[in-house]
Amino acid sequence: MLTINIRVTVIVQKEDNWYVAKCLENSIASQGSTIEESLDNLREALELFYEDTTPEHLNVPTFITTIEVPL
């Protein structure tokens, strides 16, 4: 069986006592009590998600930026 590695874009945010890690390409999310634990849990969730499918975004460029919004 051929194993491939993919690179995904992840945002981690603190919510109450948890760190929530979310993959921007497919909205899969996971949480943990530390940043590292949330990323490890997300990695496991993504492995299960992609277990029987090929990611569609392999060659799609992703651009991350911030914008300022007046309030």
Buried (B, 14 or more C-beta within 10 A) or exposed (E): EEEEEEEBEBEBEEEEEBBBBBBEBBEBBBBBEEEEBBBBBBBEBBEEEBEEEEBEBEEEEEEEEEEEEEE
